[in-house]
Amino acid sequence: MLKNLLIILLICTMQITGCSSTSVNNIVVTSISYEEQLSIGYKFLGEGKYEEAIVSFNKAIEIDAKQVKAYIGLADTYVTRGDDNTVEDANEALALGYEQTQSEEIALAYIRLSEIIGENSDNVAKFWFLKLGYEITKDESIRNIIETIINENSLSFMENLYNLCLDNDFDAVFEIMSTEEYSSMVMYATEQDPLLYSPESSSLNKSGKGVGIYTDGNLYFGDYANNERSGTGIWLGLVEGFYNYIFKGMWEQDNPNGYGEVNKIWLDDGHGDFKSGNLSNGLWDGDTYFEYLYEDEKVYYTLEIKRGKVTVLEVKNDGSKDIFVIGKTNDGSSVTTSEPNNLVDIPWGIMGFSLHY
């Protein structure tokens, strides 16, 4: 009697869900189609049973990884559930979906879900989600939305920075670079697309004089050609609480190339360290002139540097250790070190382009 009841229940379940079944050794095996598993996932999602929905959508993906809807359902679930990992989890689902399907529906899902993320969280999370979506899909509709967000949030800010740089008011620029608002602007920059402003050209193709914020937080003011730093430019950086950094020089192909000068202004007493010389792709290349304050006295010397690497001119031994001569002061004295690794092995150049600046 019990056995017959179980068979009846199984048949009823199959009729309700539309499942198919086969018999193996008199054991009924039920298989669920992709569409059926997808429907189960959305049913759980509608009921707020997010973990069950995630399991169901993943099962649908296991059935057919080349169909796009389960990936979007999975992302829908992560966004609807909402937690600290919403952006990461939803992006992971959509990125895998795009990798497997190359479907244009993935880009549309990024756009739709970004609006929900913006409502549930904030515009920062919305922006990051769209940025991730563009990196995955390269969809122009996403890029246009990103451009609009950046322009709406950064235009007046960047215009102010541009005018301060034009007036050579770099003290005011450094003050702004220390603010949370500036940090939020750095968020808009990517390696491929720094945050640029120029009153002389369109938002998509900067040429002429402009200002740019880069992913490392540094700021450029000077000449651009087709969105690349090219010509004469000023590069500003800071190590908060220690010093402000100003490089003025020639740029080519988006890198410091040609003659340049660095002023490192220490905040404790306002004194400055100075370097000058020729650069190759952001690294000192040739005789490089240094001025440092040492024990309240200015020290002047020159180092021979080849593509960022300091040349050891001579090795002496004082009876207990090797002494490496790496340069000459203005009065002809030797510049020496007994521990050359940090000076010789680490490239010397401009902040943001080398480890030793």
C-alpha positions in Angstrom: 0.0 0.0 0.0 2.8 2.4 1.0 4.8 1.5 -2.2 1.7 2.3 -4.4 1.3 5.7 -2.6 4.9 6.7 -3.3 4.5 5.8 -7.0 1.3 7.9 -7.2 3.1 10.9 -5.5 6.0 10.6 -7.9 3.7 10.6 -10.9 1.9 13.6 -9.6 5.1 15.5 -9.0 6.3 14.7 -12.6 3.0 16.0 -14.0 3.2 19.2 -12.0 6.9 20.0 -12.8 7.0 18.6 -16.3 9.9 16.4 -15.4 10.9 13.5 -17.5 11.8 10.1 -16.1 13.5 6.8 -17.0 13.6 3.5 -15.3 16.9 1.9 -14.4 16.8 -1.5 -12.7 13.2 -0.8 -11.7 14.2 2.5 -10.0 12.6 5.6 -11.4 15.2 8.3 -12.2 13.8 11.9 -12.7 15.6 14.4 -14.9 14.8 18.1 -14.9 15.3 20.2 -18.0 17.2 23.5 -18.2 14.0 25.5 -18.4 12.4 23.7 -15.5 15.5 24.2 -13.3 15.5 27.9 -14.4 11.8 28.2 -13.4 12.5 26.7 -10.0 15.3 29.2 -9.5 13.1 32.2 -10.2 10.4 30.7 -8.0 12.8 30.5 -5.1 14.0 34.1 -5.9 10.4 35.4 -5.8 9.9 33.8 -2.4 13.1 35.3 -1.0 14.7 31.9 -0.7 18.1 33.1 -2.0 20.3 30.2 -1.1 17.9 27.8 -2.8 17.7 30.0 -5.8 21.5 30.1 -6.1 21.6 26.3 -6.0 18.9 26.1 -8.6 20.5 28.5 -11.0 23.9 26.7 -10.6 22.2 23.4 -11.4 20.7 25.0 -14.6 24.2 26.1 -15.6 25.5 22.5 -15.0 22.8 21.3 -17.4 23.6 23.8 -20.1 26.5 26.2 -19.6 26.0 27.8 -23.0 22.6 29.4 -22.2 22.7 32.8 -20.7 19.5 33.1 -18.6 20.8 31.1 -15.5 23.8 33.4 -15.2 21.6 36.4 -15.2 19.2 34.7 -12.7 22.2 34.1 -10.5 23.3 37.7 -10.7 19.7 38.8 -10.0 19.7 36.7 -6.9 22.9 38.2 -5.5 21.7 41.7 -6.2 18.2 41.1 -4.7 19.7 39.4 -1.6 22.1 42.3 -1.1 25.2 42.1 1.1 28.8 43.3 1.3 29.7 41.1 -1.6 26.9 42.0 -4.0 29.0 43.7 -6.6 31.7 41.0 -6.6 29.3 38.0 -6.6 27.0 39.5 -9.3 30.0 40.4 -11.4 31.5 36.9 -11.1 28.2 35.4 -12.3 27.8 37.7 -15.3 31.5 37.5 -16.2 31.3 33.7 -16.3 28.1 34.0 -18.3 29.8 36.3 -20.9 32.8 34.0 -21.1 30.6 31.0 -21.8 27.9 32.7 -24.1 29.2 36.0 -25.5 25.6 37.1 -25.2 24.6 40.8 -25.5 22.1 40.1 -22.8 25.0 40.2 -20.3 25.7 43.8 -21.0 22.0 44.6 -20.6 22.0 42.8 -17.3 24.9 44.9 -16.0 23.0 48.1 -16.9 19.7 46.9 -15.3 21.3 45.6 -12.2 23.5 48.6 -11.7 20.4 50.7 -11.2 19.2 48.4 -8.5 22.7 48.4 -6.9 22.6 52.3 -7.0 19.2 52.4 -5.3 20.1 49.8 -2.6 23.7 50.9 -1.9 25.2 54.0 -3.5 26.5 55.5 -6.7 30.0 54.3 -5.9 28.9 50.7 -5.9 26.9 51.3 -9.1 29.9 52.9 -10.8 32.2 50.0 -9.9 29.7 47.4 -11.1 29.4 49.2 -14.5 33.2 49.6 -14.7 33.6 45.8 -14.2 30.9 45.2 -16.7 32.7 47.3 -19.3 36.0 45.6 -18.7 34.2 42.2 -19.3 32.0 43.1 -22.3 33.5 46.3 -23.8 29.9 47.3 -24.5 29.6 50.9 -25.7 26.3 51.4 -24.0 28.0 50.7 -20.6 30.9 53.0 -21.5 28.5 55.8 -22.4 26.7 55.5 -19.0 30.1 55.5 -17.2 31.1 58.7 -19.1 27.8 60.3 -18.1 28.4 59.4 -14.4 32.0 60.7 -14.5 31.0 64.0 -16.2 28.1 64.6 -13.8 30.2 64.0 -10.7 33.6 65.3 -11.7 33.3 68.2 -14.2 33.3 71.1 -11.8 35.9 69.4 -9.6 38.3 68.9 -12.5 37.7 72.4 -13.8 38.7 73.8 -10.4 41.9 71.8 -10.4 42.7 72.9 -13.9 42.3 76.6 -13.0 44.4 76.2 -9.8 47.2 74.6 -11.8 46.9 77.3 -14.5 47.5 79.8 -11.7 50.4 77.8 -10.4 48.6 77.5 -7.0 50.0 74.1 -6.3 49.7 74.5 -2.5 45.9 74.6 -3.0 46.1 71.6 -5.3 48.0 69.6 -2.7 45.4 70.5 -0.1 42.7 69.1 -2.4 44.7 66.0 -3.1 44.5 65.2 0.7 40.7 65.2 0.8 38.2 62.4 0.6 36.6 64.0 -2.4 39.9 63.7 -4.3 40.1 60.0 -3.3 36.6 59.4 -4.7 37.7 61.0 -8.0 40.7 58.6 -8.2 38.1 55.8 -8.2 36.9 57.0 -11.6 40.4 56.5 -13.1 41.6 53.3 -14.8 44.9 52.3 -16.3 43.4 52.7 -19.8 41.2 55.7 -19.0 42.5 58.2 -16.4 40.1 60.9 -15.3 40.9 63.8 -17.7 39.7 67.3 -18.2 40.5 69.8 -20.9 38.5 72.9 -21.9 40.1 72.6 -25.3 38.8 69.2 -26.4 36.0 66.7 -26.1 35.5 64.3 -23.2 36.6 61.3 -25.4 39.8 62.7 -27.0 42.0 65.0 -25.0 44.5 67.2 -26.9 46.0 70.5 -25.8 46.4 71.6 -22.2 44.6 69.6 -19.6 44.6 68.0 -16.1 44.4 64.3 -15.3 44.0 62.1 -12.2 45.6 58.7 -12.4 45.1 55.4 -10.7 48.0 55.9 -8.3 46.4 59.1 -7.1 49.0 61.4 -8.8 47.9 64.4 -10.9 49.2 65.7 -14.2 48.9 69.2 -15.6 50.2 70.0 -19.0 50.1 69.0 -22.7 48.1 66.1 -24.1 47.9 64.5 -27.5 45.2 62.0 -28.1 44.7 61.3 -24.4 48.4 60.8 -23.8 50.7 63.1 -21.9 52.9 64.6 -24.6 55.0 67.8 -24.4 55.6 69.9 -21.3 53.9 68.7 -18.1 53.9 68.9 -14.3 53.4 65.7 -12.2 52.2 66.1 -8.6 52.2 63.4 -5.9 52.3 63.3 -2.2 53.1 61.0 0.7 50.6 62.3 3.2 52.2 63.6 6.4 55.8 63.5 4.9 56.3 65.4 1.6 54.8 66.9 -1.5 56.3 65.8 -4.9 56.6 68.0 -8.0 58.1 66.9 -11.3 58.4 69.4 -14.1 59.6 68.2 -17.5 59.2 66.7 -20.9 56.7 63.9 -21.8 56.4 61.6 -24.7 54.2 58.6 -25.2 52.6 59.1 -21.8 55.9 58.9 -20.0 58.5 61.3 -18.7 61.1 61.5 -21.6 63.7 64.1 -21.9 64.9 66.7 -19.4 63.1 67.0 -16.1 63.4 68.4 -12.6 62.0 67.1 -9.2 61.3 69.0 -6.1 60.5 67.0 -3.0 59.2 69.4 -0.3 59.3 68.0 3.2 56.3 69.0 5.4 58.1 69.0 8.7 60.3 72.0 8.0 59.5 73.0 4.4 63.0 72.2 3.0 63.2 70.8 -0.5 65.3 68.1 -2.1 66.1 68.6 -5.8 67.0 66.3 -8.7 67.5 67.1 -12.4 68.6 65.2 -15.5 67.4 63.3 -18.5 64.7 60.6 -18.3 63.8 57.6 -20.4 60.3 56.3 -19.8 60.2 57.7 -16.3 63.7 56.5 -15.3 66.8 58.7 -14.9 69.2 58.1 -17.8 72.5 59.9 -17.8 74.3 62.2 -15.3 71.7 63.1 -12.7 72.2 66.1 -10.4 71.1 65.9 -6.7 70.7 68.5 -3.9 69.9 67.2 -0.4 69.8 68.7 3.0 72.1 66.7 5.3 72.6 67.8 8.9 71.4 71.3 8.1 73.8 71.6 5.2 73.1 71.4 1.5 74.9 68.5 -0.2 75.3 68.6 -4.0 76.4 65.6 -6.1 76.0 63.9 -9.4 75.3 60.2 -10.1 75.8 58.4 -13.3 72.5 56.5 -13.9 71.7 54.3 -16.9 68.0 53.6 -17.4 67.3 53.9 -13.7 70.4 51.9 -12.5 73.1 53.7 -10.5 76.6 53.0 -11.9 79.2 51.9 -9.4 82.3 53.9 -10.3 84.8 52.2 -8.0 85.0 49.6 -5.2 87.3 50.2 -2.3 88.0 48.2 0.8 88.6 49.8 4.2 90.0 46.6 5.7 86.7 45.4 7.0 84.2 45.9 4.2 83.8 47.0 0.6 83.0 50.7 0.0 81.2 51.5 -3.3 81.8 54.8 -4.9 78.6 55.9 -6.8 79.2 59.6 -7.5 81.0 62.8 -6.9 80.1 66.0 -5.0 80.7 69.5 -6.4 84.0 69.8 -4.5 85.2 66.4 -5.9 84.6 64.3 -2.9 83.3 60.7 -3.4 79.7 59.7 -2.8 79.9 56.3 -1.2 77.8 53.5 0.3 78.7 50.2 2.0 75.2 48.8 1.2 74.7 49.3 -2.5 71.7 47.0 -3.1 69.0 49.6 -2.4 70.8 52.2 -4.4 72.0 50.1 -7.3 69.5 47.3 -7.8 66.2 49.4 -7.5 65.5 51.7 -10.5 65.7 55.4 -9.9 63.1 57.6 -11.5 59.9 59.5 -11.2 57.1 58.8 -8.6 54.7 56.4 -10.2 57.2 55.2 -12.7 59.9 53.7 -10.5 60.3 52.3 -6.9 63.1 54.7 -6.0 62.0 58.3 -6.5 
